[in-house]
Amino acid sequence: MRNESGAAAGAGMGGLFMGILIGAVAGGIAALIFAPKSGRETRDIIRGKASEAQHMVQSKVGEVREKVGQVKENMRSRAEEEAESIERTSG
């Protein structure tokens, strides 16, 4: 499916997600650099941020899988409708 500019619908979501992820990582690194803590505290913070990132990625993967499933089903349905239409017109 295409939008008005001719780009695939949803194509910008990957870029947006990557931008958010890179921004979060950069913010986390900046926080660690400019707010020094003990080694244990820093490791705990890193562990927590890594866990948050992992959950966010898993959530996005689930959303993408769901969207792919929907697109697949839509394409299958359209193909079946077209096949039936061709059969009706040729038969």
Secondary structure, 3 states (H helix, E strand, C coil): CECCCCCECCHHHHHHHHHHHHHHHHHHHHHHHHCCCCHHHHHHHHHHHHHHHHHHHHHHHHHHHHHHHHHHHHHHHHHHHHHHHHHHHHC
